[in-house]
Amino acid sequence: MTNKPPSRPEFSRRAFLKGASAVAAGSAVGHEIAAATQPESGATVFGTELHTIELTVNGKPKQVKVETRTTLLDALREGADLTGTKKVCDRGACGGCTVMLDGETVNSCMTLAFDAVGSKITTIEGLGTPDNLHPMQKAFVECDALQCGFCTPGMIVSATACVQKRGKPSLDQIKADMSGNICRCGTYTRVFEAIQKVGGQKVEGR
Amino acid sequence: MRPFQLVRPDNLAEASRRAKGDKSLIKAGGIDVLDRLKERLENPEKLVNILDLKTDLSDIARDGATLRIGALSTLAQLANAGELEKSEWHAIRDAAGKTATPQVRNRATAGGNLLQLTRCWYRRSSSLGCAHGGDGPDCLAQTGENRYHAVMGGIDCFRVHPSNLAPALIALDASVRVRNDKDERTLTMLELYPEEPYADEAEHTLVSGEILTEILVPAQPAGSRSAYRDSREKESFDWPTTSAAVRMSIDSGKITDARICLGAVAPNPVFVPDAAALLIGKAPSDELFAKVAAKAYEGAEPLEKNQYKVRLGQATLIDTLEAAAAR
């Protein structure tokens, strides 16, 4: 197959449609998006104002105020005051915001808070406390598996999910499961060591 | 993201009704859609959340000889599905398992993977106006930074189709079920993408309000095996630079049937029946596979900075042919 030269430069459907939609938009001046939640037949519509939703975070119900566009990450950090989950790239590319949703790791930055209602959310705060570290946190400390520490909450959540899922993961399985978490300092080998250390132990998240 | 109304429809017909028009956008897993909203490439008034209908649309199950994949099945489900371990359908597992990261695969859906927007950095930038985005007269990649762009099939837009899943499903002759508020229709995977991918056309052929509900993978010919392979700069959170999916049937050491589809090298997945035809009646061999790869890329016209893709794409295809033959 070759690249073809344009054969119809004289007509652009997009340009035509744009013209048409500009007219439509002009007639809708003054129209505002409905501000209230509207019970309608066939669908529930949430408006652009603040809504109070209930999230189940680390085993406890948390009421947070969110907009429809609020991500789970922002709801956790700003609504539930759980700032252990970090906002780094905000595009699902780094894993800094990793939390578990019903036991599966997700990027909380690419999940709407509304979509997490009804799911069991586990954040780094649900894994251990400063006085009572989670086995994975302990292993990270013992193996010196962090430098600046900014990726660490996401790393530990992914690492915990890896061991919960696989029991005693092989190094290749660890690498595969950790491939969504980026460490800017490059502490990967220590992270793999820490996970191997915990592998085979029973690790639970709340 | 700009503010939007969140519409949670009770059923698909209602979702379709609400999704009609240029002020609405459908969201499933949200991985691609949230990215587009955050970049303000799109600013819908209404986001129609079909993820709420997940329980109806996330089964991967055999129905007679056909494999039915709900459009809201996640890539993680596909990558781990026992049904796909069968060698004839294995390309789907290969493709889903290589996509993005574990976190993204837990969320991203099969339907969303097929309908995602190109990764072209000009199209994905809200500050650069290009012909495909409708904000400029030209394809900026044609003469700009084009190392990840099309080496074939470009007309006036040199984006590449980013889906891993699409080439695998085309190699397996799959089709998709699509519905609006009243009717349903079936499109072949090839019909899901525009025949002539002009800059001013959408990247798929669904019309406003239509929802992709299901992927149907037919029974494959006896003795079939399939594989998907790709080349990429990073093993994780990256899109392929070139990819290929192959299905072939082998009987008594001879290839009796084959389908090949290339990915990430053109605005659409590229089905190459002429290259596949060279395999018929022959025994798998290095020389044969090299000939097929040369044929698949015959007539390729790379841009200034993506010449590497032709040789690399051929190598990827040879890799895929070997993987399929060895299954």
Interface residues (C-beta under 8 A of the other chain):
Chain A: M1 T2 N3 K4 P5 P6 S7 R8 P9 S12 R13 R14 A15 K18 S21 I33 A34 G42 A43 T44 V45 F46 G47 T48 E67 T68 R69 T71 D90 R91 G92 A93 G95 T98 L101 E104 T105 V106 N107 M110 T111 L112 F114 D115 S158 A176 D177 S179 G180
Chain B: M1 R2 P3 F4 Q5 L6 V7 R8 P9 D10 N11 A13 E14 A15 R17 R18 D22 G30 I31 L34 D35 L37 K38 E45 L47 N49 L51 A76 A100 T101 P102 Q103 V104 N106 R107 G134 A150 M152 G153 G154 I155 D156 F158 E196 Y198 A199 D200 E201 E235 S236 F237 A266 V270 V272 G299 A300 E301
